[in-house]
């Protein structure tokens, strides 16, 4: 069966630009998988095969890279993937409460996608922002800090309207000199 996925000429040019940055083609695997995920919304095995063929690499290598990193979606997901951190810091600050609130609000469980294809929910490991827990990341891009039910309501409303939340700058505590 022929692969149903094809890169656009623009994608192929971007991949050539990526390849030109490395002395060998293998290191181009990760950024090329990002090109593929941006184009198709996932890197399921047929997409991994396209990446392997485009780079002239073994499928086993591309598959190993794609399956090692959680940021690559190995199956079709919703337009917006809501990654809720449930690791210790976020867990202690209500990460599971936020996950369950999203599940109830959207009528799906973690690992599922809404019938309209708009949202997928995932429970993920540390997003690296423990000081702003509980945390959520939207489609490997925007972080939403200090989650509350009200904040989640606003985010879902915004995403349904096709608007990604604004970047939220969070200041770090300032150290003061002691005398």
Secondary structure, DSSP 8 states (H G I E B T S, - for coil): ---S----HHHHHHHHHHHTTSSSSTTHHHHHHHHHHHHHS---HHHHHHHHHHHT--HHHHHHHHHH-TTS-SS---SEEEEEE-SHHHHHTTHHHHHHHHHHHHT--TT-B-TTSSEEEEEES--S-GGG-S-EEETTTEEE-S--HHHHHHHHHHHHTT-----------------
